[in-house]
Every structure is written in C-alpha cells, then in structure tokens.
C-alpha cells in the first residue's frame, strides 16, 4: 500500500473486507493544517506496518465533545447518535484516535447512548506495536536530544494514560526530561472544556504561556504532545515567548521522523 493511501470503510465493505481497527481522524486531524500533519504521520506508520485499518471519510462527523463541554447537550446528542448509528452499522469493534478528546468521549460517554467499542489512543497503539516487536524504531535520529512530554488532561487525569506516551519517547533513544508539573500533577494547556473556542477571561498570564514556560525550564529540544489542542496551544506559547529552539511535535511525528517515513 502507498504510504499515503487511506482505505475508506465504505470502499472496504464493498470489496467484502473488514478492518481490524477504525482510525477516527477527528475534526482537528481532518481540517486543521497543523493537525493534518499528525494524521499523515500516523497513516504513514500504519501503512508501513501493514495495519488492517480504515477511516470513515465523509461519514465521520464531530464527536460532539466541544458541544457537550460548552453546554449544548442537544447538539452533542444529535452528533453522537449519528456517529453511533454509522459505527454500529459497520459493526466497528475497535477504534484508534490521535485526539484525547475524541478518545475520551467515544470511550466513556458513547456507551450510554449505545456506542460500545474498544477505544485506544494512538500513543497506546504505538506502545503496543513497539512491545510486540512489530514497530521497530531506528536509533540515532533523536539520540542525545532532550524531549519533555506534556500530559493531555483527557489522556492523563481523565483516563490514567501516562506511561504509553513516555514509553514511545524512550524507544526513540532520546533523553526524556520531566517538567515539574507532570503526570497526575500535570497542568492543562488551556484549551480544555471548550475554552479553545471562546474568548479568554481576564488574567495576568495565559495558561498556555505558563505551561510553555514550565516546559522551557528543562531546556528541551522537543516538546512532545499527544493531542491536537495541546499542540496548538503550546505552539502558540512557544511563539509568544519567542523561543526558536524548541519544537512542538506529536508522538506520531517523532516516530515517523525516526523511521524516515
């Protein structure tokens, strides 16, 4: 399979094929230019390993997470039921997503509406592929580089996923350096709870700026993230503090770059 060719669920079904896993791309991964690069990197990894997966394509709608967090339960219910009908219609059992917000709501909130699936975050899938020996990461590309990891709220505190992203970074042969607020004591990037879609309240310092400052305290070469919202907020933070050294990068991009995909 071409490294950028993406199998679509409807086309696979027409050919009598069934994917082992559905890749839920998400709104950011579909429409945001920065997040699209993460989507491409993850697809290259899946294709390179010959993973049997598919996407919904134009049949995928927003999960409804921003609507529910902003208090619009009607819109959430409408979007969720539409997605569940599509997923159940295809008999989907397992879903992977690069967005912790999509991961959390499909995993924890869709079951109440009849959508029960095994849902994994891409950091967990990458970790399991490394542990199984299917994903072998070439050494050297990040050797001697300092990488700090920012815990996404919906991946960490909401779902207790802390080690999978760090295990992926360790597999790169990079130096993992932790911020003073990390793991269960990690700090929000400032985008959660639909905050990214509204004007900020008055204050002395933006949340994303403070979080970026904490990251820069450990003098990293890379600020690793596993969420499109965190990527956006911390990239803005790096620009605001005018730091030209550190690069904000998703786990999938780190793996793809290491393997020259």
ChimeraX attribute file (.defattr): number of C-alpha atoms within 10 A of each C-alpha:
attribute: neighborCount
match mode: 1-to-1
recipient: residues
	/A:1	11
	/A:2	8
	/A:3	16
	/A:4	15
	/A:5	11
	/A:6	18
	/A:7	19
	/A:8	18
	/A:9	22
	/A:10	18
	/A:11	12
	/A:12	15
	/A:13	12
	/A:14	9
	/A:15	9
	/A:16	8
	/A:17	12
	/A:18	18
	/A:19	19
	/A:20	14
	/A:21	19
	/A:22	23
	/A:23	28
	/A:24	25
	/A:25	24
	/A:26	22
	/A:27	17
	/A:28	19
	/A:29	21
	/A:30	17
	/A:31	11
	/A:32	13
	/A:33	11
	/A:34	16
	/A:35	24
	/A:36	17
	/A:37	16
	/A:38	26
	/A:39	22
	/A:40	20
	/A:41	22
	/A:42	25
	/A:43	22
	/A:44	22
	/A:45	21
	/A:46	19
	/A:47	18
	/A:48	17
	/A:49	15
	/A:50	12
	/A:51	13
	/A:52	14
	/A:53	22
	/A:54	21
	/A:55	20
	/A:56	20
	/A:57	16
	/A:58	8
	/A:59	13
	/A:60	18
	/A:61	17
	/A:62	17
	/A:63	26
	/A:64	23
	/A:65	24
	/A:66	20
	/A:67	18
	/A:68	17
	/A:69	14
	/A:70	14
	/A:71	13
	/A:72	13
	/A:73	14
	/A:74	12
	/A:75	14
	/A:76	20
	/A:77	18
	/A:78	12
	/A:79	18
	/A:80	24
	/A:81	17
	/A:82	16
	/A:83	22
	/A:84	21
	/A:85	13
	/A:86	16
	/A:87	20
	/A:88	14
	/A:89	9
	/A:90	14
	/A:91	11
	/A:92	20
	/A:93	16
	/A:94	16
	/A:95	23
	/A:96	21
	/A:97	26
	/A:98	27
	/A:99	25
	/A:100	25
	/A:101	26
	/A:102	25
	/A:103	24
	/A:104	20
	/A:105	18
	/A:106	26
	/A:107	18
	/A:108	16
	/A:109	15
	/A:110	19
	/A:111	13
	/A:112	8
	/A:113	11
	/A:114	13
	/A:115	20
	/A:116	19
	/A:117	19
	/A:118	12
	/A:119	22
	/A:120	20
	/A:121	25
	/A:122	24
	/A:123	27
	/A:124	20
	/A:125	16
	/A:126	23
	/A:127	20
	/A:128	16
	/A:129	15
	/A:130	16
	/A:131	14
	/A:132	10
	/A:133	10
	/A:134	12
	/A:135	18
	/A:136	16
	/A:137	19
	/A:138	16
	/A:139	13
	/A:140	13
	/A:141	17
	/A:142	20
	/A:143	11
	/A:144	12
	/A:145	16
	/A:146	18
	/A:147	28
	/A:148	26
	/A:149	26
	/A:150	29
	/A:151	27
	/A:152	29
	/A:153	24
	/A:154	20
	/A:155	21
	/A:156	19
	/A:157	16
	/A:158	14
	/A:159	15
	/A:160	12
	/A:161	20
	/A:162	19
	/A:163	14
	/A:164	17
	/A:165	25
	/A:166	21
	/A:167	18
	/A:168	25
	/A:169	23
	/A:170	13
	/A:171	16
	/A:172	23
	/A:173	18
	/A:174	20
	/A:175	17
	/A:176	20
	/A:177	15
	/A:178	19
	/A:179	21
	/A:180	13
	/A:181	15
	/A:182	18
	/A:183	20
	/A:184	14
	/A:185	11
	/A:186	17
	/A:187	21
	/A:188	19
	/A:189	25
	/A:190	21
	/A:191	19
	/A:192	17
	/A:193	15
	/A:194	15
	/A:195	14
	/A:196	15
	/A:197	11
	/A:198	9
	/A:199	7
	/A:200	11
	/A:201	8
	/A:202	7
	/A:203	7
	/A:204	6
	/A:205	8
	/A:206	15
	/A:207	19
	/A:208	23
	/A:209	21
	/A:210	18
	/A:211	22
	/A:212	24
	/A:213	17
	/A:214	17
	/A:215	26
	/A:216	20
	/A:217	11
	/A:218	15
	/A:219	17
	/A:220	22
	/A:221	18
	/A:222	23
	/A:223	25
	/A:224	28
	/A:225	23
	/A:226	25
	/A:227	29
	/A:228	26
	/A:229	21
	/A:230	26
	/A:231	22
	/A:232	19
	/A:233	21
	/A:234	30
	/A:235	20
	/A:236	16
	/A:237	22
	/A:238	23
	/A:239	12
	/A:240	12
	/A:241	13
	/A:242	9
	/A:243	12
	/A:244	8
	/A:245	12
	/A:246	18
	/A:247	16
	/A:248	22
	/A:249	22
	/A:250	28
	/A:251	25
	/A:252	26
	/A:253	22
	/A:254	20
	/A:255	25
	/A:256	21
	/A:257	15
	/A:258	18
	/A:259	18
	/A:260	10
	/A:261	15
